[in-house]
Amino acid sequence: MYTKEESKATKVQFWDGFKRYSKGKGRKMTSWVLRGTQIKEVQLKFDLNERGAFVILQIDSKLDSKRHSVFERFEKYKPVIQDSCGSDLKWEKDYFIKGFKEVGMIYFHLAGASIYNKEEWNDYYEFLFSKMSILEEAFLEVKDVVS
């Protein structure tokens, strides 16, 4: 078991390593679209938690009707997005973030990934980098018609 401080230090070390990995691949962390989607309810995110590694297009609004509306606009272009991203892209209109809230998620998931498994970090970095590159490209293809 890890202390709170050890856990925090491991997370900082992992994400600093990912920043270096991305830079080595020619991509600064500030060059990803992430929060700069220009659609208020939409963010692109990286996550590594107890459920695995995730690359996410997250749709979030205080109003369920607004969140569902934005999600449905993306669903209209699902064939285009799937063509870019492949069949392992998951779609969940109502995804519950444990202890937090419900969001819409279009995402890639690497099950079994653990931030504490340092021997696998390069594999996680590759997953996060490659899948975000694909998801971001698909998002940019449909952004103007879903916004």
Secondary structure as the mmCIF struct_conf table of DSSP 4:
data_model
#
loop_
_struct_conf.conf_type_id
_struct_conf.id
_struct_conf.beg_label_comp_id
_struct_conf.beg_label_asym_id
_struct_conf.beg_label_seq_id
_struct_conf.end_label_comp_id
_struct_conf.end_label_asym_id
_struct_conf.end_label_seq_id
HELX_RH_AL_P HELX_RH_AL_P1 LYS A 4 GLY A 24
TURN_TY1_P TURN_TY1_P1 LYS A 25 GLY A 26
HELX_RH_3T_P HELX_RH_3T_P1 MET A 29 SER A 31
BEND BEND1 TRP A 32 TRP A 32
TURN_TY1_P TURN_TY1_P2 LEU A 34 ARG A 35
BEND BEND2 GLN A 38 ILE A 39
TURN_TY1_P TURN_TY1_P3 LYS A 40 GLU A 41
STRN STRN1 VAL A 42 ASN A 49
TURN_TY1_P TURN_TY1_P4 GLU A 50 ARG A 51
STRN STRN2 GLY A 52 ILE A 59
BEND BEND3 LYS A 62 LEU A 63
HELX_RH_AL_P HELX_RH_AL_P2 ASP A 64 LYS A 76
TURN_TY1_P TURN_TY1_P5 TYR A 77 TYR A 77
HELX_RH_AL_P HELX_RH_AL_P3 LYS A 78 CYS A 85
TURN_TY1_P TURN_TY1_P6 SER A 87 ASP A 88
STRN STRN3 LYS A 90 ILE A 97
TURN_TY1_P TURN_TY1_P7 LYS A 98 PHE A 100
STRN STRN4 LYS A 101 LEU A 110
TURN_TY1_P TURN_TY1_P8 ALA A 111 GLY A 112
TURN_TY1_P TURN_TY1_P9 ILE A 115 TYR A 116
HELX_RH_3T_P HELX_RH_3T_P2 LYS A 118 GLU A 120
HELX_RH_AL_P HELX_RH_AL_P4 TRP A 121 VAL A 146
#
